[in-house]
Amino acid sequence: MNKLLTPIILVALFAAQWFIPAQMIYQQEAVLTEGTPYKFKTIPIDPSDPLRGKYIVLNYEMNKLKITDSSLFNVDEFYVYIENDTNGFAQATHASAQKMDNMQDYIKVDSGYFYEDTIHFQLPFNRFYMEESKAYEAEVYVRNATRDTLPLNCYGLVYIKEGQAILKNVIVDEISIKDYVLKNRTE
């Protein structure tokens, strides 16, 4: 009986080992293909993590919201509801401690500090990983682009679906940051 049970357990473990990552990949791809794209204005810096590699940390202009709901004062996480403003950038419309039953896109955020009637928060998609040889140049281009006074200059392209958010790209002057680095290397 033991000899029969061992192969069955091994096959089940092997299947689970492949099923779980495949399901995670499927969920991420569903957000990218079926989710709503939003543009989040950025203010980046460039750290390096020896375990994870080079990435650009993105700080977003949309990091606070005026609220009247006192239940958000003492929570670690809450839901922020998103829509596009007149310029096509994401803006927070309202916040809630519990998920609301409306059709508006939302994301779960980490609570920051509260001052007067404004709550600050940290968006969950604040790192954009890049090939190591391009990361520093990309950070320099993005930093310079965020200093520019022209609108629509630098933003994170984020897809949102049912509370899941995926940072697909960082856009500088309407060009993907990866392409922007390659283009400016050749000039």
ABEGO torsion letter per residue (X at the ends): XAAAAAAAAAAAAAAAAAAAAAAAAAAAAAAAAABBBBBBBBBBBBBBBAAAEBBBBBBBABABBBBABAAAAABABBBBBBBBBAAGBBBBABBBABBBBBABBBBBBBBBBBBEABBBBBBABABBBBBAAAAAAAAAAAAAAAABABBGABBBBBBBBGGBBBBABBBBGGBBAAAAAAAAAAX
